[in-house]
Amino acid sequence: GVKQVLVKRGEQGSVLVTQDAPPIIQPAILAPIVLDTTGAGDTFTAAFAVGFLEKKSSSDSLKFA
């Protein structure tokens, strides 16, 4: 079954829900100027995956993303 669900919430940050721990809420880091959001979600997901593959904790992977 599903062990983790990562929800991207735009300006409201992100939430990681797992089977065996309380949800981890990561506030968004707002940039003073946004030129283009193309690829932002893909980049976020890739960064989380890198943290996961490097054996970082779920919390640290989320912060890295």
C-alpha positions, 0 to 999 in steps of 0.5 A, spaced: 500 500 500 501 507 499 506 509 505 507 516 504 503 522 500 506 528 499 501 534 497 504 540 494 500 546 496 503 552 492 504 558 497 501 554 503 507 550 503 507 542 503 504 536 507 507 529 508 503 524 510 505 517 512 502 511 515 506 511 522 507 518 524 503 525 524 503 529 518 509 534 517 507 541 515 513 545 511 511 552 510 512 555 503 519 559 502 516 565 499 520 569 494 520 576 493 519 576 486 517 570 482 518 570 474 515 564 472 513 558 476 514 553 470 517 547 473 516 549 480 512 542 482 517 538 478 523 541 481 520 540 488 518 533 487 525 531 484 528 535 490 524 531 495 526 524 491 533 526 492 533 527 499 529 520 500 534 516 495 540 519 500 537 516 506 535 523 509 529 523 514 522 525 511 522 531 515 529 533 512 527 531 505 521 535 505 526 541 508 531 540 502 525 540 497 
